[in-house]
Amino acid sequence: MKQETNYIIVVKDGVETKIEAPECGHGEYTAIWKDGKVLDVIKSERLRIK
């Protein structure tokens, strides 16, 4: 199966959460773990000034 979009999938307790790529195309995601499970995902985007 060919995927046409880039994304990250986080699975916690069998539940999948799809995290889309930043709209601007540049960014960073940081996973916060607690007791061996993903607790939060922090999203930051970079805006390039032209």
C-alpha positions in Angstrom: 0.0 0.0 0.0 1.5 3.4 -1.0 1.1 6.2 1.4 0.6 9.7 0.0 1.1 11.6 3.2 3.8 11.7 5.8 2.7 11.3 9.4 3.6 9.7 12.7 1.5 7.1 14.5 1.6 6.8 18.3 0.1 3.7 19.8 -0.8 3.8 23.5 -2.7 0.9 25.1 -3.6 -0.3 21.6 -5.2 3.0 20.5 -3.6 4.6 17.5 -3.2 8.4 17.3 -2.2 9.8 13.9 -0.1 13.0 14.0 0.0 14.9 10.7 3.0 16.7 9.4 3.1 20.4 10.1 1.3 22.5 7.4 4.3 24.6 6.8 6.4 21.5 6.1 8.9 22.3 8.8 8.6 21.4 12.5 9.5 19.2 15.4 7.6 16.8 17.6 8.8 15.7 21.0 7.3 12.7 22.8 6.9 12.9 26.6 7.0 9.4 28.1 5.8 8.4 31.6 5.9 4.8 32.9 6.9 3.5 29.5 3.9 5.1 27.7 3.6 8.3 25.6 1.9 10.9 27.8 2.1 14.0 25.5 3.5 15.1 22.2 4.8 18.6 22.0 4.6 20.2 18.6 6.7 23.1 17.5 6.7 24.7 14.0 9.3 26.8 12.3 8.2 29.7 10.2 10.7 30.7 7.6 10.8 34.5 6.9 11.5 35.3 3.3 
